[in-house]
Amino acid sequence: MNRLVRNRDHFYNVLYSLRHRIFFIPEVYFLRNASRNVKLKVCNFFSVLIFNFEK
């Protein structure tokens, strides 16, 4: 459980740093225009990326 929480915090930290470095679209604009499916795909992509990176 502790590891899960730590991974989730790590996930959000990576997302935040990536968003500030690469994507200059405000979060509200992205959330308003992206469909639920696209958001899920992005989250799955990042979680798989981070999971493979941490192994």
Contacts in CASP RR format, 6 or more apart in sequence:
PFRMAT RR
TARGET T0000
AUTHOR 0000-0000-0000
METHOD contacts of the structure
MODEL  1
MNRLVRNRDHFYNVLYSLRHRIFFIPEVYFLRNASRNVKLKVCNFFSVLI
FNFEK
7 50 0 8 1.000
7 54 0 8 1.000
10 50 0 8 1.000
11 46 0 8 1.000
11 47 0 8 1.000
11 50 0 8 1.000
14 46 0 8 1.000
14 50 0 8 1.000
15 46 0 8 1.000
18 46 0 8 1.000
19 27 0 8 1.000
23 30 0 8 1.000
31 39 0 8 1.000
34 42 0 8 1.000
END
